[in-house]
Amino acid sequence: MLHRYRSSLRQLLRFGMVGGLGVVVNMAVIWVQRHSLPIFWPESAYGGGAWWSIPGTEFNIRWYHVMSMVAFMVANLVNFQLNRWWTFGSHRHSAWWREYWPFLTVGLAAQLIGMGLLTLLMWEQSPIALPSDVFDNSSGLRTKFYWAQLIMIFFTIPVSFLLNKFWTFRSIRTALPPVEAA
């Protein structure tokens, strides 16, 4: 029975390794933004401050939403290429753009769900807000935004794996014959 699932287990392990690298890329992009954006926009320090007020509402998009989205886009591109080549071995089966759009769609769906969680972890009035007495931004390990981002990433991993395995890469590989190398 283990033999039957060996390929899927290997893919899950590889997906996890690529995802681990993606987490490092994501957090590195967050770190760079958190340290460079306040030079131009002081209100962006620690991800706080409103980036854009949503017209007609009391809500706004905060700097941590923007930084999280930028970090996601960079990590998503790195993860896609590595998963395409190494995890699912689909680099010989379909055109790059044909596989990237579903991968990006899956990632954006997970990112939007994650943004809701990120908001709840960062918002002081939320029942699941990270406690400010522990995460007081006094050091890198106590930066609330870093921990909220990490928690968000880990909660979106299972959905991302399953959708990518069974939709992004599988459906394209089985629908098309292999692309000849030029």
C-alpha positions in Angstrom: 0.0 0.0 0.0 2.9 2.4 0.8 4.2 1.7 -2.8 0.9 3.0 -4.1 1.3 6.4 -2.4 5.1 6.7 -2.7 5.0 9.2 -5.6 2.5 11.4 -3.7 4.5 11.2 -0.5 7.7 12.2 -2.5 5.8 15.1 -4.1 4.5 16.2 -0.7 8.0 16.1 0.7 9.4 18.1 -2.2 6.5 20.5 -2.1 7.3 21.0 1.6 10.9 21.7 0.9 10.1 24.2 -1.9 7.5 25.7 0.4 10.1 26.0 3.2 12.3 28.0 0.8 9.3 30.0 -0.2 8.7 30.9 3.5 12.3 32.1 3.7 11.9 34.1 0.5 8.6 35.6 1.7 10.0 36.6 5.1 13.1 38.0 3.5 11.0 40.2 1.3 8.9 41.3 4.3 12.1 42.1 6.2 13.5 44.2 3.3 10.2 46.1 2.9 9.9 46.7 6.7 13.3 48.2 6.8 13.3 50.2 3.6 9.7 51.5 3.1 9.7 53.6 6.3 12.5 55.7 4.7 9.9 57.0 2.3 6.7 56.3 4.2 7.3 56.5 8.0 3.7 55.3 8.7 4.7 51.9 7.2 7.0 51.0 10.1 6.1 47.6 11.5 3.4 47.2 8.9 1.1 49.7 10.7 -0.7 52.7 9.4 -3.3 52.9 6.7 -2.0 52.6 3.1 -5.3 53.3 1.5 -8.7 54.2 3.0 -11.5 52.2 1.4 -14.0 54.9 0.2 -17.4 54.9 1.9 -16.3 52.6 4.8 -14.4 52.9 8.0 -11.9 50.3 6.7 -8.6 50.6 5.1 -5.8 48.6 3.5 -2.9 48.7 5.9 0.8 48.6 5.1 1.1 45.0 6.3 -1.4 44.0 3.6 0.7 45.6 0.9 3.9 44.1 2.2 2.3 40.7 2.5 1.0 40.8 -1.0 4.4 41.9 -2.5 6.2 39.1 -0.5 3.6 36.6 -1.7 4.1 37.6 -5.4 7.9 37.1 -5.2 7.7 33.8 -3.2 4.9 32.6 -5.5 7.1 33.0 -8.6 10.0 31.2 -6.9 7.8 28.4 -5.6 6.1 28.0 -9.0 9.3 27.5 -10.9 10.8 25.1 -8.4 7.5 23.1 -8.1 7.1 23.0 -11.8 10.6 21.7 -12.4 11.4 19.6 -9.3 8.2 18.6 -7.4 5.7 17.9 -10.2 8.2 17.6 -13.1 5.8 19.4 -15.5 8.4 21.5 -17.2 8.2 19.3 -20.3 4.5 19.1 -20.5 3.0 22.5 -20.9 3.8 26.1 -21.6 5.1 28.1 -18.7 2.2 30.6 -18.7 -0.4 27.9 -19.1 0.7 26.4 -15.8 1.6 29.7 -14.0 -1.9 31.2 -14.2 -3.6 28.4 -12.3 -0.8 28.3 -9.8 -1.1 32.1 -9.3 -4.9 31.7 -9.0 -4.5 29.0 -6.3 -1.9 31.2 -4.5 -4.0 34.3 -4.6 -7.0 32.4 -3.2 -4.9 31.1 -0.4 -3.3 34.6 0.1 -6.8 36.3 0.3 -7.9 33.8 2.9 -4.6 34.3 4.7 -5.0 38.1 4.6 -8.2 37.7 6.6 -6.3 35.7 9.2 -3.4 38.2 9.0 -5.8 41.1 9.7 -7.3 39.2 12.7 -3.9 38.5 14.1 -2.8 42.1 13.8 -6.0 43.9 14.7 -6.0 44.7 18.5 -9.8 44.2 18.9 -9.8 40.8 17.3 -10.4 37.8 19.6 -7.3 36.1 18.1 -5.0 39.1 18.0 -1.4 38.5 18.9 -0.8 40.0 22.3 1.0 43.3 22.2 2.7 42.7 25.5 4.5 39.8 24.0 4.8 41.0 20.4 5.8 44.6 21.2 8.1 45.1 18.1 11.1 45.6 20.4 13.2 43.1 18.4 12.9 40.9 15.4 11.7 38.0 17.4 9.0 40.1 19.0 7.8 41.8 15.8 4.0 41.1 15.6 3.9 41.4 11.8 6.6 38.7 11.3 4.7 36.2 13.5 1.3 37.0 12.0 2.8 36.5 8.5 4.4 33.1 9.5 1.1 31.9 11.1 -0.8 33.0 8.0 1.6 31.1 5.7 1.4 27.9 7.7 -2.4 27.9 7.8 -2.6 28.2 4.0 -0.1 25.4 3.1 -2.5 22.4 3.0 -5.1 24.1 0.7 -2.3 25.3 -1.6 -0.7 21.8 -1.9 -4.0 20.0 -2.7 -5.2 22.5 -5.2 -1.9 22.7 -7.0 -1.5 18.9 -7.0 -4.9 18.1 -8.3 -5.7 21.2 -10.4 -2.7 23.3 -11.5 -0.2 20.6 -12.5 -2.3 17.5 -12.9 -5.0 18.9 -15.2 -2.6 20.5 -17.5 -0.3 17.5 -17.8 -3.1 15.1 -18.6 -4.8 17.5 -21.0 -1.8 18.1 -23.3 0.9 16.0 -25.0 4.5 16.8 -24.0 5.9 20.0 -25.5 9.0 19.4 -27.6 12.1 21.1 -26.5 13.4 23.7 -29.0 
